[in-house]
Amino acid sequence: MRRSMWGFLLFAGVAWLAIGWSVLRLEPADVVAVAGPMIFFAALCEAVRALAGMRTWWVNASMAALFVATGVVIVVDRDSTYATTAALVGWFLMVRGAVDIAVSTMNRGTDRTWGLVVTLGVLQAGLGFYAAGPLARAADPVILTLGALGLLRAVADLVTGLRLREVATARPDVLRLSPEREAGMTGYAAGISDFEAHPRHRADQMVEEGAEQRH
């Protein structure tokens, strides 16, 4: 399942992009009804990551449970003001952004896209901080927040999916040497090991050989 994970992430990225575009065209009265399903979709993405056996599966499983609970609260409290929806969406963004920053920083030595993912995490956390604040307690800020959420998650999932596809389709024989070069590298490594084991003996031998050649 891990090999096909990149396909799901590409699908999720396209879906997030479509969701973000659709949300921006909603009427203010429909925003609260859409916020809950968006969080549920995010929970589904985390659950699939966890089931795929990723290295951080336990983090994805924990976030899936947390986002399901957040979505349930939004759906149950859908008749309240925009402040509750904005606060819960902001909570989701701050958690998702913080996890992206932490995981990508942990993978900075093996993943060349870690800097981009860190940037996306910072943007998500910053957007969540704004959404949870007093400036996002009306319909229009919530719409813009949900649209930006869809866009940021689309970029993050597309980048991760393309990176996983690149790793999955990499040729296994790229670093494989020919038999002649492999034998040469083996002999070279053995010579280096022998020289490092007896450096003084080798140096004295080289001096004696030089003296004999001069005479």
Stockholm file with secondary structure:
# STOCKHOLM 1.0

chainA/1-215         MRRSMWGFLLFAGVAWLAIGWSVLRLEPADVVAVAGPMIFFAALCEAVRALAGMRTWWVNASMAALFVATGVVIVVDRDSTYATTAALVGWFLMVRGAVDIAVSTMNRGTDRTWGLVVTLGVLQAGLGFYAAGPLARAADPVILTLGALGLLRAVADLVTGLRLREVATARPDVLRLSPEREAGMTGYAAGISDFEAHPRHRADQMVEEGAEQRH
#=GR chainA/1-215 SS CCTTHHHHHHHHHHHHHHHHHHHTTSCGGGHHHHHHHHHHHHHHHHHHHHHTTCTTHHHHHHHHHHHHHHHHHHHHTTTSCHHHHHHHHHHHHHHHHHHHHHHHHHTTTTCTTHHHHHHHHHHHHHHHHHHTSGGGCSHHHHHHHHHHHHHHHHHHHHHHHHHHHHHHTSCTTTTCCCHHHHHHHHHHHHHHHHHHHSHHHHHHHHHHHHHHHHC
#=GC SS_cons         CCTTHHHHHHHHHHHHHHHHHHHTTSCGGGHHHHHHHHHHHHHHHHHHHHHTTCTTHHHHHHHHHHHHHHHHHHHHTTTSCHHHHHHHHHHHHHHHHHHHHHHHHHTTTTCTTHHHHHHHHHHHHHHHHHHTSGGGCSHHHHHHHHHHHHHHHHHHHHHHHHHHHHHHTSCTTTTCCCHHHHHHHHHHHHHHHHHHHSHHHHHHHHHHHHHHHHC
//
